[in-house]
Amino acid sequence: MDTEPAQRRGWAGLLAPGLLAFVAGTTLQLQQAALLPWWVYMLCMLPALVGLTSSAPYSIANWRRPAALLLALVLLGFGLTGLRAGFFLADALSAELEGRDLVVTGVVAAMPQTHESGQRFRLAVASASWQGAAVRLPAQLYLSWYSGVFAGAQGVGELQRQPQPMQAGERWQMTVRLKAPHGGSNPHGFDYELWLWEQGVQATGYVRAGRSDPEPRLLGQTGGHPVERLRQQVREQIVAAVPDRAQAGLLAALVVGDQRAIERADWDVFRATGVAHLMSISGLHITMFAWAAALAVGWLWRRSSRLCLWLPAPQAALLGGVLLAAGYALFSGWGVPAQRTVLMLATVSGLRLSGKRWPWPVVWALACAVVVAADPWALLQAGFWLSFVAVGVLFASGDSRAEPSSPSGTSAAHAVASVGARFPAGPPQGKSAPLGGSAAHAVASVGASLTSMLREQWVITLALTPLTLLLFGQVSLVGLLANALAIPWVTLVITPLAMLGVVVGPLWSIAAGAVALLSQVLQWLAELPFAVLSLPQAPLWAGAVGLLGGVLLVAPWPASLRAMGLPLLLPVLLWQAPQLPPGEFSVLAADIGQGNAVLVRTRNHALVYDAGPRFSSESDAGHRVLVPLLRALGTRVDTLVLSHRDSDHVGGAAAVLAMQGQAGLLSSLEPQHELQAQRRGRRCEAGQHWQWDGVDFVVLHPPADDYATAPKPNALSCTLRISTGTGSDIRTALLAGDIEQPQEARLVASGVKLEATLLLVPHHGSKTSSSAAFLDAVRPQIALVQNGYRNRFGHPAGPVLARYAERQIEVFDSPHCGAATWVSSQPKAVQCHRLEALRYWHHRLP
């Protein structure tokens, strides 16, 4: 009996499960909090290598061998990813070099980013030294060169030399101070450390350019990074040609992939209308470029019979489209989404060029496995899941024997299928060509494409709504209409004009006009009261069930079967965050760096105490941390308390007030403060008190008379005591802002009840606060310090920590703990998000 056909059938049946097993093994490795020794990962890979090289036949009927092979592929994905991570971590910055003045020579590896305080750039290190001795640094550094007055390690302002205009490819020598990548760790928050990991960066820092520091020196222009130099030149030409900053920023994002050039207000509009995926170099732009390039290459190739004899025009068109799309992705900055798209294009095109006709689940699994093999950490990005689920939905909702045929798809595999449908594998039959035909045929073709585009956009919108809610906690209700207008306008008008502007400069002005027209329409849609649906972010199981329901609704099945998807949507649509029992409250101290931002919740009410720092004109703790957190938890804020006017306490307040239109404002801000114009508030004064759900809130400081005499804002810090329980079972939190020792002494002398279970450490642990008398009066069991990693003020100070240690008060600080959560029903426990969500790429402090 010939076993070879049976063996081939066995392999074919295992192909899709095997590819997904490899992806599952990679996913499993990404859940590790710490890496294992390298030899463990090597051992994991051996079974797969042995199994894949075995010539023994595989039969689905004999389940043991397929099961063993699938397990081996799981181990292969696990081991390969762990081994790569170990090699990368071996190049990490030594803790001994953090905060040192290091002399570094290197090449600017990417076009610098200019911001209001200076510029940021990536430096490829050539050599480094400390005190004359050579030291080893990571290969890539992410640096800032600040202008004006910049506070150094001790918080003393020092005038910096004005940053010189930098160009990609330049070789520089400069003195820098570095630190390990360290970002905030918050529930539902952005993983900054993972983002740096994906970029290949293992150290960040700033240029020492004060008058007492050696002046940074330009050593010359190298021949390296020519693409980055060209991107920078094009970006500068766009900015010079388009006066409007917002329009120039969007064009720069579409042409050279500079997403940072888009202003935050515009991003808010794009997200509210569901078109953010169009406003940067995304899979859609690259695949549309591949489709157009394939049409052009095919048309040109057919002009030469000799070329057609050497390589059939359909194959040349497909290959040319992929290669030109890769060049476009490289010019756009070779970002992670672009890399993922090119890999998907290359994978599916490779199958077509080989003449294989695999079922769509196998094609889908292969593209997924190739992307994961090249970049395992793509699995942790929302874009990966949205892209691949969209591809699968389009495949599953269409003809299962062929790929979609419209060029208007939203993913790489879809566009490749479009190109393949227009240029089938093998030599063309007869004299027909994709660009030929009558005018009526052309009109019918355009109409069919538009109809297909609208149908596909509807299918994707419906199917991906549960996944979008799971990932982002909100979905645009005007997204279908906005995308129907924006997709053809951006992909067929704005982007081509912007790209052609590189050759014909005046076209940028026309493209800017098209941007302005689209912006007006999107702004109108975003301002509609029902534009965005925000819901608490459901757990993973609810999102998975909802996704299954969305897929069922668009599946090509009878209506009675598709209707079964409706009840599956309910868990993700109706999910509500668990409520506290009456008489209990929770305190969540967000990880926002150097500043205060605390969320206090009772059963039916919520209070935000301070809103964290302002990082730049485009970024603050409110927009970056608090707004996503409040949205994810489904929290409606009743009162925003701003302890005092310092920027590390009120920097994110505008974003919180804009999101929480019903929230009252209680603060010590002066009447003319800009936030008072946004939301007129009332003064916090000692003696104010209220009760929510059986929980008491009392303002202890400042007295009303202090507003006329206080010498500085810290002295006016609103101090809030929150308590519940009676008798010996009183659990209390004391939020003290930035009060200093004179205010602490007054509180102690006043005789007000200060004793608290939990203390938000005054002034982030400054030497001017946390006096012994104050700690003896409060007698906290737990103290929370909200401070930035290696902050320039040295908070919390050593003597202050010693005073807490002497009294056996357990201290939790933001760099070690991340977001800290304390619940009154468990007064001796603190949940540290950094520890609970710890992964091996996260920074570990001693």
Buried (B, 14 or more C-beta within 10 A) or exposed (E): EEEEEBBEBBBBBBBBBBBBBBBBBBBBBBEBEEBBEBEBBEEBBEBBEEBEEEEEBBBBEEEEBBEEBBBBBBBBBBBBBBBBBBEBEEBBBBEEBBEBEBBBBBBBBBBBBBBEBBBBBBBBBBEBEBEEEEBEBBBBBBBBBBBEEBEBEEEEEBEBBEBBEBBBBBBBBBBBBBBBBBBBBBBBBEBBBBBBBBBBBBBBBBBBBBEEBEEBEBEEBBEBBEBBBBBBBBBBBBBEBBEBEBBBBBBBBBBBBBBBBBBEEBBBBBBBBBBBBBBBBBBBBBBBBBBBBBBBBBBBBBEEEEBBEEEBBBBBBBBBBBBBBBBBBBBBBBBBBBBBBBBBBBBBBBBBBEEEEBBBBBBBBBBBBBBBBEBBBBBBBEBBBBBBBBBBBBBBBBEEEEBBBBBBBBBBBBBBBBBBBBBEBEEBEEEEBBEEEEEEEEEEEEEEBBEBBBBBBBBBBBBBBBBBBBBBBBBBBBBBBBBBBBBBBBBEBBBBBBBBBBEEEEBBBBBBBBBEEBBEBBBEBBEEEEBBBBBBBBEEEBBBBBBBBBBBBBBEBEEEEBEBBEEBBEBBBEBEEEEBEEBBBBBBBBBBBBBBBBBBBBBEBBBBBBBBBBBEEBBBBBBBBBBBBBBBBBBEBBBBBBBBBBEBBBBBBBBBBBBBEEBBBBBBBEEEBEBBEEBEBEBBBBEBEEEBBBBBBBBBBBBEEBEEEBEEBBBBBBBBBBBBBEEEEBBBBBBBBBBBBEBBBBBBEEEBBBEBBBBBBBBBBBBBBBBEEBBEBBEBBBBBBBBBBBBBBBBBBEEBBEBBEEBEBEBBBBBBBBBBBBBBBEBEEBBBBBBBBBBBBBBEEE
